[in-house]
Amino acid sequence: MGLSIRIGNIPASSTGFLGTGPAWCKSMTRFDISKTFRHLAILLAAFSMPARAFDFLPDFFGTKEPKGVYVFQAGQQYVKIVKREKGEGSNAQPVRLTPQQVRTVLEGIKVRKDTGLLSENNEQVPVFVESEISTLSAAISRGLEQAKADEDLIFVVIGMHEGILTKEQIGISGRVFYEDGKLNLIFGEFKSLSGVSEEKARNLAAGCGDCPVDERTNPFKIATRSDAGKMDDPIAITEGLEFKTYDNKLRPDWLVLDVNKMVAAAEKIKNKLPPALEKEQARAQAEAAKANLERRQMREELARMRKEMDQMRANGGSASGGESIEDRLATLDKMKKKGLITEEEYATRRKQLLDQI
């Protein structure tokens, strides 16, 4: 049986390829078949290629991630240098931020989650888990040193996050650049990849062959300066973190991060003692202050009494100021009780006073 193709209402037989039928029909049929098989071949090849190789194919569906240079890539996770949007000025790059500085900033970004009856409302939860922070801190530090003034970094990281009842696999996308002395981060989206076990999540992050989500046809949203990202939970405002106002609109997806302030705030929290130790430290400080006050009062009292004794010597054993023998004996007893004079001194002065009677 021969292959039959219909163009409009005109049938064409496979034998037409050998020369039968109208010339325009033969030409059109040959062109369409050739084009169709060429597209099918490209599509079949695309879905058998690794994600990175897919960058070299035509973007038929408009779903590819922006082209650029990878700083880091592992499976569907990546950090990439891409061109900054046109008409948006320039970044203050390249710039040197250490991986530890980037780590501290990422650790300081938290969301406010309404956890309902299970815990206090509006609990602050870190945006990134440890595996994501480890990946991003090194890659962003390296990428900002390589990126030029007209380039941004974009990223996708995948990790297991705490859910209401169990852990949940979450993918996070974003855009990073350094501008006006501050680090900028625009979140694209927080995509739930639920229903995936922790083992499969590790495989997905490492680029397994049977991953349930294929980012070549279902990519993460990469937000831009003019196209806001998707935010399910609000970011918590902390020291050194503020939202960007762009085109007269406050952007909760766009964070402006003062690295120095966030690092200083983190150090302050790190050095803060636990409540129990803080209470003990406060008690010890209060006792030390009280002891210092008592010592100062004793020194003042000793100086006053010694002055009186010197006056007694100068007056031939009699005190000035009209004090009675009883008052002077009482003062002498106080000095002895406070340890300001020795037993021998006490006995000598007491005898001198009694001799005046």
C-alpha positions in Angstrom: 0.0 0.0 0.0 1.4 3.4 -0.9 1.6 6.5 1.4 -1.0 9.1 0.6 -0.8 12.8 1.6 -3.6 15.3 1.1 -2.9 19.0 0.4 -6.2 20.8 0.3 -8.4 18.4 -1.7 -5.6 17.1 -4.0 -4.3 13.6 -3.2 -0.7 12.8 -3.9 0.6 9.2 -4.1 4.0 8.1 -2.9 4.7 7.2 -6.5 4.5 11.0 -7.3 7.9 11.3 -5.7 9.2 9.3 -8.8 7.9 11.8 -11.2 4.1 11.4 -11.5 1.5 14.2 -10.8 1.7 17.9 -11.3 5.1 19.6 -10.8 3.8 22.0 -8.2 2.2 19.2 -6.2 5.4 17.1 -6.3 7.5 20.1 -5.2 5.1 21.1 -2.3 4.7 17.5 -1.1 8.5 16.9 -1.1 9.1 20.2 0.8 6.4 19.5 3.5 7.5 15.9 4.1 11.1 16.9 4.3 10.3 19.8 6.7 8.0 17.6 8.9 10.5 14.8 9.3 13.2 17.3 10.0 11.2 18.9 12.9 10.3 15.4 14.2 13.9 14.4 14.2 14.9 17.5 16.1 12.2 17.0 18.7 13.1 13.4 19.3 16.8 14.3 19.6 16.0 17.1 22.0 14.2 14.8 24.5 17.0 12.3 24.5 19.7 15.0 25.2 20.9 16.2 28.6 19.5 19.6 29.7 22.7 21.5 28.9 22.8 20.2 25.3 19.3 21.4 24.9 20.6 25.0 24.8 21.9 24.4 21.3 18.4 23.5 19.9 15.8 26.0 18.6 13.4 27.2 21.2 10.1 26.0 19.5 8.0 26.4 22.7 9.6 29.5 24.3 10.3 27.5 27.5 14.0 27.4 27.7 16.0 29.1 30.4 18.0 32.2 29.3 21.3 31.5 27.5 24.5 32.1 29.4 27.6 30.7 31.0 27.3 28.2 33.8 29.1 28.8 37.0 27.6 25.7 38.5 25.4 22.9 37.2 24.2 19.6 38.6 21.2 18.0 37.1 18.5 20.6 37.0 20.2 22.9 39.5 22.4 25.6 38.2 23.9 29.1 38.6 24.4 30.9 35.4 25.8 34.2 34.1 23.3 35.9 31.7 22.9 39.2 30.0 21.1 41.9 32.0 17.9 43.2 30.5 18.3 46.0 28.0 17.7 49.5 29.2 18.3 48.7 32.9 21.6 50.5 33.4 24.6 48.6 34.7 25.7 46.6 37.7 28.7 47.3 40.0 30.4 44.1 38.8 32.7 42.3 39.0 32.7 42.4 42.8 34.3 40.3 45.5 32.0 38.8 48.1 33.4 35.8 50.0 31.4 32.6 50.2 31.0 33.1 53.9 29.5 36.6 53.4 27.1 35.2 50.8 26.2 32.3 53.2 25.5 34.7 56.1 23.2 36.8 53.8 21.3 33.7 52.6 20.9 32.3 56.1 19.4 35.7 57.1 16.6 35.6 54.6 13.5 34.1 56.1 9.8 33.9 55.3 6.8 34.4 57.7 4.7 31.3 57.6 1.2 31.0 59.2 1.6 27.6 60.7 -1.8 27.6 62.5 -2.5 25.4 65.4 0.8 23.5 65.3 3.0 26.4 66.4 3.0 30.1 66.9 1.5 32.1 64.0 3.9 33.9 61.6 6.8 31.7 62.5 10.0 32.8 60.7 11.5 30.0 58.7 14.7 30.2 56.6 14.1 30.4 52.9 17.0 28.1 52.0 18.0 24.8 53.5 21.7 23.9 54.1 22.2 22.0 50.8 21.0 25.0 48.9 23.0 27.5 50.9 26.2 25.4 50.3 25.6 25.4 46.6 24.7 29.1 46.2 27.2 30.6 48.5 30.2 29.3 46.6 28.6 29.7 43.1 27.3 33.2 43.7 30.6 34.3 45.1 32.4 32.9 42.1 29.8 34.3 39.6 29.9 37.8 40.9 33.7 37.9 40.4 33.2 36.8 36.8 30.1 38.7 35.8 30.5 42.1 34.0 28.5 45.3 34.5 25.9 44.2 31.9 25.4 40.7 33.4 23.3 39.1 36.1 23.3 35.7 37.8 20.3 33.4 37.6 19.8 30.2 39.6 17.7 27.2 40.4 18.3 25.1 43.5 16.3 22.1 44.8 16.1 20.9 48.4 14.0 19.1 51.0 12.1 21.7 53.1 10.1 21.1 56.3 6.3 20.9 55.5 3.4 20.8 57.9 3.5 17.1 58.4 6.6 15.9 56.5 9.4 17.1 54.3 8.6 18.5 50.9 10.7 19.0 47.9 10.9 22.6 46.8 12.7 24.2 43.9 13.7 27.9 44.1 14.7 30.2 41.3 16.1 33.7 41.4 18.2 36.4 39.9 21.2 38.0 41.6 23.3 41.1 40.9 25.3 43.7 42.8 24.2 47.3 42.4 24.7 50.6 44.4 26.8 48.9 47.0 24.2 46.2 47.8 23.4 42.7 46.8 20.1 42.3 44.9 18.1 39.1 44.8 14.8 38.8 42.8 12.9 35.5 43.6 11.3 33.9 40.6 9.2 31.2 42.2 9.0 28.5 44.9 7.9 25.4 43.1 6.6 22.5 45.0 7.7 19.1 43.6 5.6 17.2 46.0 5.1 13.5 45.9 8.8 12.9 45.4 10.7 10.9 48.0 13.9 12.2 49.6 15.9 9.6 47.6 14.3 10.8 44.4 14.9 14.4 45.4 18.6 13.7 45.7 18.5 12.0 42.3 16.6 14.9 40.8 19.2 17.4 42.1 21.9 15.2 40.7 20.3 14.7 37.3 18.6 11.3 37.3 17.3 9.8 34.1 13.7 9.2 35.2 13.0 12.4 37.1 9.3 13.3 37.4 9.8 16.9 36.3 11.6 17.9 33.1 12.6 21.5 33.2 13.2 21.6 29.5 9.4 21.6 29.0 8.3 22.8 32.5 10.9 25.4 33.4 11.2 27.5 36.6 10.2 31.1 36.3 13.2 33.4 36.2 12.0 36.9 37.3 13.3 40.1 35.9 13.3 43.7 37.0 10.1 44.4 35.1 8.5 40.9 35.6 7.9 40.1 39.3 8.3 36.7 40.7 5.7 34.5 42.5 5.8 34.7 46.3 3.5 32.5 48.4 4.9 33.5 51.8 6.1 37.0 52.7 9.7 37.7 53.4 10.5 38.8 57.0 12.1 42.2 57.3 15.4 41.9 59.2 18.5 44.0 59.8 20.1 45.0 56.4 17.2 43.7 54.3 14.6 45.8 52.5 12.3 45.6 49.5 13.0 47.3 46.2 10.6 50.0 44.9 10.6 49.7 41.1 8.4 51.7 38.8 6.7 53.2 41.8 5.7 49.8 43.1 7.0 47.9 46.2 8.4 44.6 45.1 8.2 41.9 47.9 10.0 39.5 45.5 13.0 41.9 45.1 15.3 42.0 48.1 18.0 44.7 48.5 20.6 43.2 50.9 23.2 45.3 52.8 25.9 42.6 53.2 27.9 44.4 55.9 24.8 45.1 58.1 23.5 41.5 57.7 27.0 40.1 58.6 27.2 42.4 61.7 23.7 41.4 62.8 24.5 37.7 62.5 27.6 38.2 64.6 25.6 39.9 67.3 23.1 37.1 67.4 25.9 34.5 67.4 27.6 36.2 70.4 24.4 36.5 72.3 24.2 34.2 75.4 21.3 31.9 76.0 18.6 33.3 78.4 19.8 31.2 81.4 23.4 32.3 81.0 22.3 35.9 80.4 20.4 35.9 83.7 23.4 34.4 85.5 25.7 36.9 84.0 23.4 39.8 85.0 23.3 38.4 88.6 27.1 38.2 88.7 27.5 41.7 87.4 25.0 43.0 90.0 26.9 41.3 92.8 30.2 42.7 91.5 28.8 46.2 91.4 27.5 45.9 95.0 30.9 44.6 96.2 32.6 47.5 94.4 30.3 50.0 96.1 31.0 48.5 99.6 34.7 48.6 99.0 34.5 52.3 98.0 32.4 53.1 101.1 34.9 51.3 103.3 37.8 53.2 101.8 35.9 56.5 102.4 35.1 55.5 106.0 38.7 54.5 106.6 40.0 57.8 105.3 37.6 59.7 107.5 38.6 57.7 110.6 42.3 58.0 110.0 41.8 61.8 109.6 40.1 61.9 113.0 42.9 59.8 114.6 45.5 62.2 113.2 43.6 65.1 114.7 43.5 63.2 118.0 47.3 62.9 117.9 47.7 66.5 117.0 45.5 67.6 120.0 47.4 65.4 122.4 44.9 62.6 122.4 41.7 64.6 122.4 39.5 64.7 119.4 38.2 67.9 117.8 34.6 68.6 116.9 33.2 68.2 120.3 32.8 64.4 120.1 32.3 62.5 123.3 34.4 59.6 124.5 31.4 57.3 123.8 31.2 58.5 120.2 34.9 58.0 119.6 34.8 54.5 121.2 31.8 53.6 119.0 33.7 54.8 115.9 36.7 52.7 117.0 34.4 49.6 117.3 33.1 50.2 113.8 36.6 50.4 112.4 37.5 47.1 114.1 34.4 45.3 112.9 35.0 46.4 109.3 38.6 45.2 109.5 40.0 48.7 109.0 42.3 48.4 112.0 44.1 45.5 113.6 43.5 44.2 117.1 46.7 45.8 118.3 45.7 49.2 116.9 42.2 48.8 118.4 43.6 48.1 121.8 46.1 51.0 121.7 43.5 53.6 120.6 40.9 52.3 123.0 43.3 52.6 125.9 44.2 56.2 124.8 40.5 57.2 124.8 39.8 55.5 128.2 42.9 57.3 129.7 41.1 60.6 128.9 38.3 59.9 131.3 
